[in-house]
Amino acid sequence: MSDVLLLALLVAAIAIGWWLGRWESGRQRGRRDAPRGALPRDYFVGLNYLLNEQPDRAIETFTQALEVNSDTIETHIALGNLYRSRGEADRAVRIHQNLLARPSLTASQSGQVQLELSRDFLHLGLLDRAERLLLSLQKSNVDDTQKLSARRLLVDLFEREKEWSQALEAAQPQLVREDSDIRRAAAHWQCELALEHRANSSPSLARKALRQALQIDERCVRANWLLGQLEWDIGQYRDAARYWQRVPEQDESFTAIVLEPLQEAYRMLGDDDGWWQFLERQLQQTPQTSVVIMAANTLRARQGSDLACAFVSDQLRDHPSLRGIDYLMDLYLWDSDPGERDRLELLKQHTTQLLSIRPRHRCQRCGFGAEQLNWQCPRCRSWGTSKPVTGLEGE
């Protein structure tokens, strides 16, 4: 049985036990307000639907049978949430709106229902309605925990709308300080603002946003990546190289993304020795496949294919990788005779096919794989969790 059905069974069991206990106690004492026998029977019917894997009919039975009062508010909220988790947010809205119309709700209960209704609206994409409700909740007489939950939902809403400044305002300072995921996200929101400033020809504002990103999260690789691009835009190649060289220091997993721009920056500076010194440092610290390939290309240009082949072979002995083998075959193909070329090309077809079906980047949070680097994962929407794949099939 799925988690959703297990949750439904749990909700039903709690409701059944409570109502049956109250009903049996009232029957024995002859109380007038005891629930009648039909109510427990309805719950048994609903439980039977669950056991027979008919969750739709089970939830409908529970919803219709359970009287709305101060004792059953939590159960109704849970049923509404269950509808939303099943993708039926419109039905969740009806349940939660019905609860919100009850004048007998306490301030705490009203706040809880408004939070769930806001989640319903977010699920349905009704962002304007969710925003109005959450802003109202921020000003209402609810406890601090519910106000903090409302702020988290507002942050999520503004992020969905790409309102980066409003997301930052809603998150700071408490959420940024206390929540590592939001802190990492806030640094990326500053990067998004920097991209907007760059597109509007405002490099000074872009630099300010990127420096603020690094103040929020000093490990924000993207901020130094973009600072390097800003310097490149105005021909400051040495400053661009300086920023890009900080990326491996922040997170060695991202070394591969700076190799090509760094090579071009050193070429523009006419500093071949500086480029080779950078590669040597990376080979000692993080001998990733991309670094090995860059170093081999440099060796081949300087001293020929034989030395490059020997270098790659040595590296593969200590750090085997599919991309490294594929590149080594390229080296052999460049200098091979016609008979060898046919056999090598056949082998290379297999390595190329294997590489083509494997993602270059993978989200560390949900496992989503992609060829291109996504600063925000398209699946789980986490910021900064997608990294180049390492190991035999990656770097």
C-alpha positions as CSV (number, residue, x, y, z in Angstrom):
1,M,0.0,0.0,0.0
2,S,1.3,3.5,-0.9
3,D,2.3,6.1,1.7
4,V,-0.8,8.1,0.8
5,L,-3.1,5.1,1.5
6,L,-1.2,4.4,4.7
7,L,-1.8,7.9,5.8
8,A,-5.4,7.6,5.0
9,L,-5.6,4.4,7.0
10,L,-3.9,6.1,9.9
11,V,-6.3,9.1,9.9
12,A,-9.3,6.7,9.6
13,A,-8.1,4.5,12.5
14,I,-7.6,7.5,14.8
15,A,-11.1,8.8,13.9
16,I,-12.7,5.4,14.3
17,G,-11.1,4.8,17.7
18,W,-12.0,8.2,19.1
19,W,-15.6,8.1,17.8
20,L,-16.2,4.5,18.9
21,G,-14.8,5.2,22.3
22,R,-17.1,8.2,22.7
23,W,-20.1,6.4,21.3
24,E,-19.6,3.4,23.6
25,S,-19.2,5.6,26.6
26,G,-22.2,7.7,25.8
27,R,-24.3,4.6,25.1
28,Q,-23.5,3.1,28.5
29,R,-24.2,6.3,30.4
30,G,-27.3,7.0,28.3
31,R,-26.1,10.4,27.3
32,R,-28.3,12.3,24.8
33,D,-25.4,13.8,22.9
34,A,-23.7,10.5,22.1
35,P,-23.1,9.9,18.4
36,R,-25.5,7.4,16.9
37,G,-24.6,4.0,15.7
38,A,-24.7,5.0,12.1
39,L,-21.5,7.1,12.5
40,P,-19.2,4.2,13.6
41,R,-20.8,2.1,10.8
42,D,-19.8,4.7,8.3
43,Y,-16.2,4.5,9.5
44,F,-16.2,0.8,9.2
45,V,-17.4,1.2,5.7
46,G,-14.6,3.7,4.9
47,L,-12.1,1.4,6.5
48,N,-13.3,-1.5,4.3
49,Y,-12.8,0.7,1.2
50,L,-9.2,1.4,2.3
51,L,-8.5,-2.3,2.9
52,N,-9.9,-3.1,-0.6
53,E,-7.7,-0.3,-2.1
54,Q,-10.6,2.0,-2.9
55,P,-9.1,5.2,-1.4
56,D,-11.4,7.6,-3.3
57,R,-14.6,6.1,-1.8
58,A,-12.9,5.7,1.6
59,I,-12.0,9.4,1.8
60,E,-15.4,10.5,0.6
61,T,-17.0,8.4,3.3
62,F,-14.9,9.8,6.0
63,T,-15.4,13.4,4.8
64,Q,-19.2,13.1,4.7
65,A,-19.6,11.2,7.9
66,L,-17.3,13.2,10.2
67,E,-19.2,16.1,11.8
68,V,-17.3,19.4,11.9
69,N,-16.7,20.5,15.5
70,S,-13.8,21.6,17.7
71,D,-12.8,18.0,18.2
72,T,-12.6,17.1,14.6
73,I,-10.9,20.1,13.0
74,E,-7.6,18.4,12.9
75,T,-9.1,15.3,11.2
76,H,-10.8,17.5,8.5
77,I,-7.5,19.3,7.9
78,A,-5.7,16.0,7.5
79,L,-8.4,14.8,5.0
80,G,-8.0,18.0,3.0
81,N,-4.2,17.5,3.0
82,L,-4.7,14.0,1.8
83,Y,-6.7,15.2,-1.1
84,R,-4.0,17.6,-2.0
85,S,-1.3,15.0,-1.8
86,R,-3.3,12.9,-4.2
87,G,-3.4,15.7,-6.7
88,E,-6.9,16.8,-5.9
89,A,-6.1,20.2,-4.5
90,D,-9.5,21.6,-5.7
91,R,-11.3,19.3,-3.3
92,A,-8.8,20.2,-0.5
93,V,-9.7,23.8,-1.1
94,R,-13.4,23.1,-0.6
95,I,-12.7,21.3,2.7
96,H,-10.4,24.0,4.0
97,Q,-12.6,26.8,2.9
98,N,-15.5,25.1,4.7
99,L,-13.5,24.9,7.9
100,L,-12.4,28.6,7.6
101,A,-16.0,29.7,7.4
102,R,-16.7,28.2,10.9
103,P,-17.0,31.1,13.4
104,S,-16.0,28.8,16.3
105,L,-12.4,28.4,15.2
106,T,-9.7,29.5,17.6
107,A,-7.0,31.8,16.4
108,S,-4.6,28.8,16.3
109,Q,-7.0,26.7,14.3
110,S,-7.8,29.5,11.9
111,G,-4.1,30.0,11.3
112,Q,-3.5,26.3,10.6
113,V,-6.4,26.2,8.2
114,Q,-5.2,29.3,6.4
115,L,-1.7,27.8,6.0
116,E,-3.2,24.6,4.5
117,L,-5.4,26.6,2.2
118,S,-2.4,28.6,1.0
119,R,-0.7,25.3,0.2
120,D,-3.8,24.3,-1.8
121,F,-3.6,27.5,-3.8
122,L,0.1,27.1,-4.4
123,H,-0.5,23.5,-5.6
124,L,-3.2,24.8,-8.0
125,G,-0.9,27.6,-9.3
126,L,-3.3,30.3,-7.8
127,L,-0.3,32.3,-6.6
128,D,-2.2,35.6,-6.2
129,R,-4.7,34.1,-3.9
130,A,-2.0,32.3,-1.9
131,E,0.0,35.5,-1.6
132,R,-3.0,37.5,-0.3
133,L,-3.8,34.8,2.3
134,L,-0.2,34.5,3.5
135,L,0.3,38.3,3.7
136,S,-2.9,38.5,5.7
137,L,-1.8,35.7,8.0
138,Q,1.5,37.6,8.7
139,K,-0.6,40.4,10.1
140,S,-3.1,38.3,12.0
141,N,-3.2,37.2,15.6
142,V,-1.5,33.8,15.3
143,D,1.5,32.4,17.0
144,D,5.1,32.9,15.9
145,T,5.4,29.4,14.6
146,Q,2.5,29.8,12.2
147,K,3.9,33.2,11.1
148,L,7.2,31.6,10.4
149,S,5.5,28.9,8.3
150,A,3.7,31.6,6.4
151,R,7.0,33.3,5.6
152,R,8.5,30.1,4.3
153,L,5.5,29.7,2.0
154,L,5.8,33.3,0.9
155,V,9.5,32.7,0.1
156,D,8.5,29.7,-2.0
157,L,5.8,31.7,-3.8
158,F,8.1,34.6,-4.6
159,E,10.7,32.2,-5.9
160,R,8.1,30.5,-8.2
161,E,7.2,34.0,-9.5
162,K,10.9,34.8,-10.0
163,E,10.5,37.8,-7.7
164,W,14.0,37.5,-6.3
165,S,14.1,40.8,-4.3
166,Q,10.8,39.9,-2.6
167,A,12.0,36.4,-1.8
168,L,15.2,37.9,-0.3
169,E,13.1,40.3,1.8
170,A,10.8,37.6,3.0
171,A,13.7,35.3,3.9
172,Q,16.0,37.7,5.7
173,P,17.4,37.7,8.2
174,Q,15.9,34.8,10.2
175,L,15.3,32.1,7.6
176,V,18.6,32.8,5.9
177,R,20.4,32.5,9.2
178,E,18.6,29.4,10.4
179,D,17.9,27.3,7.2
180,S,20.9,26.2,5.2
181,D,18.8,25.4,2.1
182,I,17.3,28.9,2.1
183,R,20.7,30.4,2.7
184,R,22.1,28.6,-0.3
185,A,19.0,29.6,-2.3
186,A,19.3,33.3,-1.3
187,A,22.8,33.4,-2.7
188,H,21.5,32.1,-6.0
189,W,18.6,34.7,-5.9
190,Q,21.3,37.4,-5.8
191,C,23.0,35.7,-8.8
192,E,19.7,35.9,-10.6
193,L,19.5,39.6,-9.8
194,A,23.0,40.0,-11.1
195,L,22.1,38.4,-14.4
196,E,19.2,40.9,-14.7
197,H,21.6,43.8,-14.0
198,R,24.1,42.5,-16.5
199,A,21.4,42.2,-19.1
200,N,20.4,45.8,-18.4
201,S,24.0,47.0,-18.8
202,S,24.4,47.7,-15.1
203,P,27.7,45.9,-14.2
204,S,28.2,47.8,-10.9
205,L,24.8,46.6,-9.6
206,A,25.6,43.1,-10.8
207,R,28.9,43.1,-8.9
208,K,27.2,44.4,-5.8
209,A,24.6,41.6,-6.0
210,L,27.3,38.9,-6.5
211,R,29.3,40.2,-3.5
212,Q,26.2,40.0,-1.4
213,A,25.7,36.5,-2.6
214,L,29.1,35.6,-1.3
215,Q,28.4,37.3,2.0
216,I,25.3,35.1,2.3
217,D,27.0,31.9,1.2
218,E,30.8,32.0,0.8
219,R,30.7,28.7,-1.0
220,C,28.4,30.0,-3.8
221,V,30.4,28.8,-6.8
222,R,28.0,30.6,-9.2
223,A,28.9,34.0,-7.8
224,N,32.6,33.7,-8.6
225,W,31.7,32.2,-12.0
226,L,29.6,35.2,-12.8
227,L,32.1,37.7,-11.4
228,G,34.6,36.2,-13.8
229,Q,32.2,36.7,-16.7
230,L,31.7,40.4,-15.7
231,E,35.4,41.0,-15.9
232,W,35.6,39.1,-19.2
233,D,32.9,41.4,-20.6
234,I,35.2,44.5,-20.2
235,G,38.4,42.7,-21.2
236,Q,39.9,42.3,-17.7
237,Y,41.1,38.8,-18.4
238,R,43.5,38.6,-15.4
239,D,40.7,39.5,-13.0
240,A,38.4,37.1,-14.8
241,A,41.0,34.3,-14.3
242,R,41.4,35.2,-10.7
243,Y,37.7,34.8,-10.0
244,W,37.4,31.6,-12.0
245,Q,40.4,30.1,-10.1
246,R,38.5,30.5,-6.9
247,V,35.8,28.0,-8.0
248,P,37.9,24.8,-7.4
249,E,38.9,26.3,-4.0
250,Q,35.2,26.6,-3.1
251,D,34.1,23.2,-4.5
252,E,36.5,21.0,-6.4
253,S,33.5,19.2,-8.0
254,F,33.0,22.3,-10.2
255,T,36.6,22.5,-11.6
256,A,35.4,21.3,-15.0
257,I,33.1,24.3,-15.6
258,V,36.0,26.8,-15.5
259,L,38.6,25.0,-17.6
260,E,37.6,26.3,-21.0
261,P,37.1,30.0,-20.0
262,L,40.3,29.9,-18.0
263,Q,42.2,28.5,-20.9
264,E,40.8,31.3,-23.1
265,A,41.7,33.9,-20.5
266,Y,45.3,32.8,-20.3
267,R,45.5,32.7,-24.1
268,M,44.3,36.3,-24.3
269,L,46.9,37.2,-21.7
270,G,49.6,35.3,-23.6
271,D,50.4,33.4,-20.4
272,D,50.9,29.8,-21.4
273,D,53.1,29.1,-18.4
274,G,50.4,30.4,-16.1
275,W,47.8,28.1,-17.7
276,W,50.1,25.1,-17.3
277,Q,50.9,25.9,-13.7
278,F,47.1,26.0,-13.0
279,L,46.7,22.6,-14.6
280,E,49.6,21.1,-12.6
281,R,48.0,22.3,-9.4
282,Q,44.7,20.7,-10.3
283,L,46.3,17.4,-11.3
284,Q,47.9,17.3,-7.9
285,Q,44.7,18.2,-6.0
286,T,41.8,16.9,-8.1
287,P,42.9,14.8,-11.1
288,Q,39.5,14.9,-12.8
289,T,39.0,13.7,-16.3
290,S,38.4,17.1,-17.7
291,V,41.7,18.4,-16.2
292,V,43.6,15.3,-17.6
293,I,42.2,16.0,-21.1
294,M,43.1,19.7,-21.0
295,A,46.6,18.9,-19.8
296,A,46.9,16.2,-22.5
297,N,45.8,18.7,-25.2
298,T,48.4,21.2,-24.0
299,L,51.2,18.5,-24.0
300,R,50.2,17.3,-27.5
301,A,50.4,20.9,-28.8
302,R,53.8,21.4,-27.2
303,Q,55.5,18.0,-27.5
304,G,53.4,15.7,-29.7
305,S,50.9,12.9,-29.4
306,D,53.2,10.2,-28.1
307,L,53.9,12.1,-24.8
308,A,50.2,13.0,-24.5
309,C,49.2,9.3,-24.9
310,A,51.7,8.2,-22.3
311,F,50.5,10.9,-19.9
312,V,46.8,9.9,-20.3
313,S,47.6,6.2,-19.9
314,D,49.4,6.9,-16.6
315,Q,46.5,9.0,-15.3
316,L,44.0,6.3,-16.3
317,R,46.0,3.7,-14.4
318,D,45.4,5.6,-11.2
319,H,42.1,7.3,-12.0
320,P,40.1,5.2,-14.6
321,S,37.2,6.9,-16.4
322,L,35.2,6.2,-19.5
323,R,35.7,9.7,-20.9
324,G,39.5,9.3,-20.4
325,I,39.4,6.1,-22.4
326,D,37.3,7.7,-25.1
327,Y,39.8,10.6,-25.3
328,L,42.8,8.2,-25.4
329,M,41.3,6.6,-28.5
330,D,41.1,10.0,-30.1
331,L,44.8,10.4,-29.5
332,Y,45.5,7.0,-31.1
333,L,43.2,7.8,-34.1
334,W,45.0,11.0,-34.9
335,D,48.3,9.1,-35.7
336,S,47.0,5.6,-36.6
337,D,47.4,3.9,-40.0
338,P,44.2,2.9,-42.0
339,G,44.1,-0.7,-40.6
340,E,44.2,0.3,-37.0
341,R,41.9,3.2,-37.6
342,D,39.0,1.0,-38.5
343,R,39.3,-1.1,-35.3
344,L,39.7,2.0,-33.1
345,E,36.7,3.7,-34.6
346,L,34.6,0.6,-33.9
347,L,35.7,0.7,-30.3
348,K,35.1,4.5,-30.1
349,Q,31.6,4.1,-31.3
350,H,30.9,2.0,-28.2
351,T,32.4,4.4,-25.8
352,T,30.7,7.4,-27.4
353,Q,27.4,5.6,-27.2
354,L,27.9,4.8,-23.5
355,L,28.8,8.4,-22.8
356,S,25.8,9.8,-24.7
357,I,23.3,8.0,-22.4
358,R,25.0,9.1,-19.2
359,P,24.3,12.5,-17.7
360,R,27.2,14.9,-17.1
361,H,25.5,16.4,-14.1
362,R,23.4,15.0,-11.3
363,C,21.4,16.6,-8.4
364,Q,22.7,15.5,-5.1
365,R,19.3,15.9,-3.5
366,C,16.9,14.0,-5.8
367,G,19.2,12.3,-8.4
368,F,18.0,14.2,-11.4
369,G,20.5,13.8,-14.2
370,A,21.1,16.3,-17.1
371,E,23.7,17.0,-19.8
372,Q,23.8,20.7,-18.9
373,L,24.5,22.2,-15.4
374,N,21.3,23.5,-13.8
375,W,21.8,25.9,-10.9
376,Q,18.3,25.0,-9.8
377,C,17.3,21.4,-10.1
378,P,14.2,21.1,-12.5
379,R,12.8,18.3,-10.5
380,C,13.2,19.1,-6.8
381,R,13.8,22.9,-7.2
382,S,16.8,22.8,-4.9
383,W,19.5,25.4,-5.6
384,G,23.2,24.5,-6.0
385,T,22.7,20.8,-5.6
386,S,23.5,19.8,-9.2
387,K,27.1,18.9,-9.7
388,P,29.3,17.3,-12.3
389,V,29.2,13.5,-12.1
390,T,32.4,12.0,-10.7
391,G,33.9,8.5,-10.8
392,L,34.2,5.9,-13.6
393,E,31.4,7.4,-15.7
394,G,32.2,11.1,-15.0
395,E,35.0,13.3,-13.8
